[in-house]
Amino acid sequence: MNPRNTWLWLALAAGLFGFILFYQKHAHKSSPGTNKVLPGLKAAAVTGLQVRPAARLAIQAERTNGVWRLTEPHSYPAQKASIESLLAALERLTYVTFISPRELRERPNSEEEYGFANPQATITLRQPDYHALIQVGARTAPGDQVFLQVVGVVYVVDAEILKHIPRTFDDWRDTTLLDFKGLAYDRLAVTNGPRVVQLLRAATNSPWRMVYPLPARADNTRIESALQGLQGLRVQQFVPEDSKADLEAFGLQPPELEIAFGLGTNTTALLQFGRSPTNDSRLVYARRIGQNTVVAVPGDLLASWREKVNDFRDPYLISQATAATVIEAQCEDRFSLQQDTNGMWRALPENFPADAGLVKDFISSLNSLRVIQFIDVVIEPDLPGYGLAPPARRYTLKSAPANSPAGATNAIIADLGFGTNQAGKAFARRADESFVCGITTNDFQRLPAASWQMRERRIWSISTNDIDRVIIRQQGKVRQIKRNGPHQWSLITQGIINDLAVEETVRGLCDLTASAWVARGEQNRARHGFTDKGWQITLELKGGEKRTVEFGGEAPSGFPCAAVTLDGTPWIFEFPLALYQDVAGYLTIPADTP
C-alpha cells in the first residue's frame, strides 16, 4: 500500500472522529422548530448588505424604492433575484448544533479550528430594527455542513447556503444590457459606420416612421423584432475595470454600431457596440453610456441593426388595406367598391353585388405588394417615364371613422398610382410619398383592371324541384329532357339517358358559380369562341322562366369559357372544370342524332 495514501486515510478518519465527538457534545442544544440562526431577520425589510469574500473586495448592495443597486466596489445595477435569494436563504437558515461563547473561550484555537481566522466570507445585514454580522467559516469534515459565527456563537448549518454567496462582484451584476421596463422613448437613432437612420413614432403603439435620411414608412415588424433582440441581450463577460480605458482597442472609440433611444429632444439611453474579442467571434464588446462599463454580449442579436438604410423601410406598398370600407378605382372604367353595414360589398355606380371572396383577394393582393426597388430621387418631369403622369391605374382606399355619423367623410388610408411595366417590373407611387417603387408584374397583374371583374361569382341558385325541363341546343339541333320527379328524367324525343347522372349534373347547373370573370359585352363574344349555333343549355322552370348558359372556346387559364346574360348584358366567365366534364358527358346532343 502507498504510504502517502495511508496517511490520507488516517487524516480523514481523524477528522470524522473529531466531528462525531463535536456533534455528540453539542447536539443536545438543537431545538427543532426554534433553531433559526437569524430569528430577527426579515428579508423583505433589509435595506442594505455587504458581502466580503475571502481575499477580495467587499460587495455592497443598497435597496431604494424596491430596486437593488451595487454601490461597492463600483456602482452598477444589481441582480435582484440573486440578492433576494441569499436573503431568503438566510432568513430560513436553521442550525444543526451550536457552540456557545463560553465553550469557544475554552478552545484557544477555535478561530483556526472553525475557519474564522480567514473566513470564506463575511456578511453584514442592515434593516431598520435589526443588524447582523455573519462570518462563514470552514466546512465540517464530511463537507456537507459549514460553520457560521453570529455574535460570538458558532453554528453548524447546511452547506447549501454557500451556493447563494457571491464570490466576485460580477456574480451580482445585472446581466441585462438595457432594461426596457420604465424606459421612455419615441425616437431611435441607429449609426452603423457612415450610415445613419433616425426613426420616430407618435405614440407607444403607433407604427415607426423613418425621418432620416428621408421621410418614409418604416418596417415596423422588423424594428419591433430588433428591439426584442436588444431586450434579450445578456452580458456574457464583464471587462475588468482597470482594462476599459482603451476604448479604441474594443472598437468603441468610435463605436462600430450605436443605438440611441430618445424622448422628444432628450436621449434616454445610448448603447455602443464594437469589435469581437479575439478568442470568441460570437461576442462583441458593448457599453451603455452612463455606466462606463465595457461588457461582451452575443453579436447575432444585433444583425438587424447593421443592415442598409432601405432595410429599415417598410418593404410593402401598403399594410393597412384590410381597414378599407371603400375602394375607389380608376382603371379601364371608374368604379368603387363599398362595404355596407352588414359587411356586404357592392360595385358602384352600376350597383351590382361584389364578390366577397374577390374583394378579400383584392385587399390581400394590395397588402402583399412588396417593393423590389426604391427610386428615391424623382422629380415631376420624371413621372411620365414611369407611366405615372397620369397613372395607368389608381386605387384610393378609405375607411369610415369609428362611431362616425352617417354621411361623415371617409379617411384616406392610401392613394396608390400604378404606371407602366418594364422588364418584369411595374412602377407605383403613393400620393403621400415623393419616391417611386418598383413591384413585380405578377403582383400588379393580380389587381383588378375593371369593375366587371369584381362581380359576385354566384350566377344563380335554383332548386332542382323548380325545374320543368332542360333544353339543349347544339349545331342547329335541339334536344329536350323533362324532369318527372327526383332522379326521374325522360327524353321528349327518342333516346336513352342516365337519370341519376342527369339529375346531379342539373343540380350543379342550378347552383352555377363562375370560377372567374373573363369579359362582358356583346363585342367580346366572338373572340372568346361564341357563335349563334354554339352549344347552349337552358333550364326552364315550371313557371316558364328560363336560365341559359352557352359555351365558347377556351380561356387563357385553360378553363372552358361560358356566358350568361345578366341585366341584359352578356357576361363571359371561366366555367368550373369538374362541372363542365359532367355537362359534356350528359347534356350534349350526340353527333348521330337526326
N, C-alpha and C positions, 0 to 999 in steps of 0.2 A: 504494500500500500504506500502511496506517495505521502511522505511526512508532512508536506505542506497541506494536503487535503485533510490530514488527520487533525492538524491544529485548527483548521477552519471549522470542522465539525464540532470540535471541543468548544470553540468560542461561541458558536451558535447555541449549543446546548446550555452553556453557562448563561447566555442572555435569556434564553427561555426560562431557565430555572429562576433567574433573578426576577423576571416579570411575574412568574407564578407566585413567588413569595410576596412581591409587592401587591399583587391583586388580592391574595388571601388576607393580607394585613389590612387593606383599606376597603374591600368590597362591601363591608357591612355599612359603610357610610352612604351607599347609593340608596335613594328613596324613590322608587318608581312613581311617576306622575308629578313629582315635585322637584325633579333634579335638573331643571333648566340652568344652563351656565350663566345666562344673562336675563334674569327674570324681569328686569326693568326696561329691557329694550323693546321698542315699538318701531318696526321697520318703516312704517309709513310716516313716523314723526321725525326721523333722522334728517337733519338739515346739512350735515357735512360729515365726511370721514376721510381719514388718511391711512394709506397702506404703505409701509416701508419694507419692501422685500430686502432680503439679506444682501448686503454689499451693493445696493442700488439706491438711486434717488427716490425720495418719497413721492407717492402718487396721491394727490389731494383732489377731492371732488366736492362741489357745493351744489345744493339744490335750491333753486329760486323759482317760485311760482310753478312748482312741479317739474321743472326742467333741470336736469343734471348737466353740469359742465366741469371739465377738468381745469384746475387752476394751477397745479404744480405737477411736474417741473415746467410745463408750458400750458398756456391757455388753449383749450381745444374742446369741441363738442364731445360729450361722453356717450358711451353705450349705456343707455338707461337700463336695458334688460340685464346686463352683466352686473351692474352695481346693485340693483334691487334683488338679483338672485343671491348675492353674497349676504345682503341684509336679511333676507328671508331665511337663509340657512342659519345665520347667527341667532335670529330670533327664536327659532325652534330647536336650537342646538341643546342636546342633553349630554350629561356625562355618565360614564360607567362607574367611576370612582373618583375620589379626590384626595389630596394631601393638604392638611391644614397648615397655616403659617408656623405653628409651634413645631410640628413634625419636620417642616423644612429647615428650621433652625438647628434641629438635631442632626441634620445631614449637611456638613460643611461644604461638600462638593455638589450640592443639588443643582446649582446653575449649570455646571458642565454635564452633570448626570442626566438632566432632563432637556438639555439643548437650549437653555435660555441665555447662556453666555454669548452665543451667536445665533439668535433665533432665526427661523425661516422667514418670519415676517412679524411686524408689529402693527397692530390695527388700533386706530383711535376713532371712537364714535362720538358724535355730538347730537343730542336732541334737547329741546328746551328744558326738560326736567331730569335729564339723565346724561351722564358721561361714562365712557368705559375705555379702558386701555387693555388691550389683549396682546399677549405675546404667544406666538406659535413656536413651540419647541420641536424636539426630535420625535420621530416615530417610535413607538414601542417596539420591542424585539420582534413580535410577529409581523409588524409592518402595517396592520390594518387599523391601528389606532395611533393617536398623536397626543402629545402633552400640550395643554394650554394653560397659561397663567393669567389670572384676573385678580387684581387687588391682593396679591400675595398668596392666593390659593391656586394650587396646581390641579387641573382636571385631566382626566383621560377621556377623550372623545373619539368618535368615529373619524377616520382619516379622510372620509369623503369631503369634509369641509375644505381640504386643500385644493379641490378642483375649482372652488369659487374664488380663490385668492389670486389676484393678478401677479404675474412675475415681472412684467415690464409695463411701462407707460402705454405702449401700443396695445396691450391687451384690453385696455378700457377705452381706447379711442373709437369714436364713431366711424364706421367704415363707409357711411353714406357720403358721397362726394357733395351732393346738393339735396337738401330736404325740401321737397316741394310743398309740404304742409305749411300753410301760412305765407308762402312766397307769393307776393302780389306782382303781377306783370301783365302788360298788354302789348309789349313790344319785344322783338327778338332781333339781334344783330349778329350775323354769322360772318366772321372774317376767316377766309381759308386761303392763306397766302395773299395773292393780289386780288382775289375775288371777294367782294363784299355783298351780302344780301341783307336787307332790312325788311322785317315783317311786322304787320300791325293787325290788331283785331279790336273791334269796337267794344266787345264785352266778353265775359268768360266763355260763353257758349257760342259766340259768333265765329264765323269762318275767318281764317287768316287771309290777309292780302299782302302782296308784295308792294312796297313803296319805293324801294331802291334795288337795283339800278334803273327800274322803270315801273310805273304803276301797272299791276296785273293781278289777276286772281291767283291765289297760291294753292298748292296741293295740300289741302287741309289734312287728308288722311295720312300722307307721308310725314307731315310736320308733327302731328299728334303721335304717330308711331315713333318718330325720332325722339320726342320728348319723353315717351315711355322708356326708351332706351337709356336716356340720361338718368331717369328716376331709378333705373335698375343698376346703375354703375356702383360698384362696391370697391373700396380700396383693397388692393392685394398686397401692397407694400408701402410702408412709411419710410421715406428717406430720412436718415439721421439729421437732426437739426444742424449739426456742425458742417454738413455737406451741401446744404441747399443754397449757399451763397452763389455758386457758379451756375446761374440760370441758363446761360448760353450752352453749357455742356448738356443740359437736359432738353435743349430745343425749346426753351421757354422765354428766350430773350433774343429776338422776338418769338412769340409762340407760333407754331405751325398752324394751329386752329384756335379760334377764340369764339366763345358764345356768350353774349351779353343779354341779360334779362333786364327790362326796364318797365317802369310805370310812369307814364307821362314823360317828363324830361329827366326823371331820376333813374339811375342804374341801381337795381335791387340785388343783382348777383352777377358775377363775372367769372367765367371758367376759362382756363387756358390749358392747352394740350401741346405736348412737344413730341420728341422722338422716343423710340423704344429703348429699353435697357439692352445692353449688349448681350446679355445672357438669356433674354426672353423677348422674342419679337411679337409675342401676342399681347404684350402690355405696352402702354405709353405713359410717359410722365405727365402729370397734371397738377394743377393747383387752383384753389379758389382764392381770388384776391380778397384780402381782409383776414385770411387765416395764415398766410405766409408759410404754409407747409407744403412741401413737394411730396407727391404720392405717385404710385403706379396703379393704373386701372386697366381693365380689358379694352383693347382697341377696337374690337369688332363692333361694339355698340355705338361707335362714333362714325361708322361708314356713311350713314345717311347725311351727316353734316359736312362731309368732304366732297360732295358732288358739285357739278356745274350749276351755274345760276338757273338755267332752264329746268333743271331737275326739281327746283323748288316751286315751279309754276304748275298751276292746275293743268293736267295733261288732257282734260276733256273740254270741249267747246261749251258745254253746259252740264250742270249737275243737279238742277232743280226742276227738271221738266215735269216730274211727277206731281208737282204742286199746281200745274196749269189746269184751269177750268175753261179757258178759251184759247184756241189756237187759230190765229188769222194767217191765211196763206195767200201769196201772190205767185202763182206758177203758171201753168197753162191756162188756168182761169183763176179768178179771185173767189175765195170761199173762206168760211170759218167753221170750225168745229166748236160746239158749245155744249157744256155739260149742264143738265138741268138738276133740280134739287133732288131727284131720285137717282142721280148718278148716271142717267142715260145720256148718250151723245147724239146730237143732230148736226147735219151739214146744212149750212145756210149759204146763199139765200134760197136754194131750191127746197130746203126744209124736208129732206129725206132722212130717215134714220141712219146714223153712222154705226158701223160695226164696232162693238166694244172691244173685240179682240184685235181688230186692225188699229184702233186708236191706241190701245195698250202697246202694240208692237211699234207704232209710230213714236210714242213717247219714249219707249225703251231704246229705239234707234237713236233718237236725239241725245239721250243720256249717255250713249256709248260712242259718240263721235269723238274719237281720240285724235289729238293733234299730233301729226308726224313731222311738222315743220313750223317754226315760228319765224315770220318775216317781220321784224320789228321796225325797220326804217321804211315807212311807206308814207308818201305824200299824196294828196288828192290827184295830181296828174298821173300817178302810177296805177290808180284803181281800174281804169278800163283794161289794162293789160291782164288783170286778174278776172275780168268779167264782172266786176263789182260796181260799175257806174253806168247804168243801174245794175243791181244784181239780177241774175237769171231767175233765181228763186228767193223768196223771203218768207220767213216764218216768224211771227210775233207771238210769244207765249205770255198769257196774262193769268192772274189769279184774283179771285174775289177776296177782298179783305175780310178777316174774321169778324163775324157778327155785323157785317155791313148791311145797311138798309137797302131795300130794293131800289135799283137804279143807280147805285153807287159805282163810281169809276173803278174798273179793274186795274190792279197794279201790274206793271210790266215786269215779268221775270227775266226775259231775254228777247232781244230783237236780232235775228240771225239772217245774214245775207249770204247767198252762195253764188259762186261765179263759174267760170269755165273749167273744163277738165283738161289736164295736161299730163301725159305720160303716167297714167295711173294715179293722178292726184287731182283733187278738186280744191278750190280755194274758198275760204269762208271768212266772214268778219262779223263781229258783234258790234252793234251800234254804240255800245258804251266803251269800246276799246279802239285804240288807234292802229293796232297792228293787224296783219293778215295771217291766217292759219291755213296750213295745208292738211287735208284729210284724205283718206283713201277713196277712190272712186267706188269701191264696193260698199263702203259705209254710206256714201252720198246716194247711190242708186237705191238704197233701201227706203229712202224718204219718198212720200207720195208726190207726184207731179200734177195731179188733177183731183178735183173733188170726187169724181165718179169712182176713183179707186178706193174710197173710204166708205162706200155704201154698205149697209147691212147685208151680209152674205146669205142670210136665211131668205130664200126667194119666196117660198110659200110653205104652209103647213096645213095639210088636209087630212081628214080621217078617211081611211080606205072604205069605211062604211058609207061615205057620201059619194063614192064613185059609181057611175052607172055603166060606163064603157070606156075603153081605150081605143083611140083611132090612130092608126099608123099610116103615114104617107111616105112612100119611098119610090124614087124613079118612076113617077107617074102612076103608081099603083096605090090602092087603098085597102087596108085590112082593119076590121073592127072585131074587138074582143069584148064580150059582155060579161059583167060580173053578176052572177046569180046568187051569191051569198059568200060567206067566209070560205076562202080557198076553193071557190067554185066558179069557174070561168068557162065560157064556150065561144067558139068562133061563129060569128054571124054568117060567114061564108064557110065553105068546106075546109077541113084541115084538122090537124091534131095539135093540141097544146099541152104543156105541163102545168096543171093548175097551181101546184104548190110553188113552182119557180116563178110563174107569172104573178102570183099574189105577193111574194116577197119583193120582186122587182118593182111592182107598182107601189108597194109600201115605201120603198126608197124614193121613188119619184114624188110621192105625196109629201115627203119631208125634204124637199130639194134645197140644198145649200151649195153655193159656189165655193170652189177651192180658192179662187182669186178672180178678181175682175180684170178683163183684158182690154176692153174698149166699150164705147157706146156710140149710138148713132147709125143711121142708115148708111152713111158714107163709108163705114168700116166693115160692112158685111162681106163684100166681095174679097177683100184682101185677107179675110180670115176663113175663106172657103165656103161661104154660104151661097146657095143658088135657089132659084124658085122651085126647082124639082128635087131639092135636097130631102134629107131624112127628117121627118117631123113626127113627134108623138104628142097627141092631145089627150088630156084627161078630161072627160065630160062628166060633170056632176049631175046628180039626179034632178037638180033644179034647172038644168040647162046651161049653167055656167061652164066655161071651158078654160083650161090651163094648157098652153102649148109650149113645148121646148123643141128646138130644132138643132141639128148637129152640123158642124162645118169641118174645117181642117184641123190641123194640129197646132197648138200654142207653142211658143218658143221653149217652154218648160218641158214639152213632151206630152202634156196632158191634152186630151181632146177638147176642142172648142165647142161650146154650145151657146145658144142665145134664147132669151125670153124677152117679151115686151112688157115694160114697166112704165106706167104713166105715159103710154103712147110712144115710147122710145125703145128701140132695140138695145138690149144690154148683153154684151158678149162676155163670157166667163170661162174659166177652166172647169170642166165637168169632173166630178170625183171619179177617179180611175176605176175603183172597185165596182161602183155602181154602173159605170159605162160598160164594163165587161158583162154584167148581168143583162143590161138593156140590149146589147149587141147579140146576146145569146137567145133571148126570149121575146123581144119586142121588135123584131125585124120581119120583113116580107121575103121569104125565100125566092131566089132568082128564078126558079122554075114555076112560080105561081102565075097562073094566067091572069 
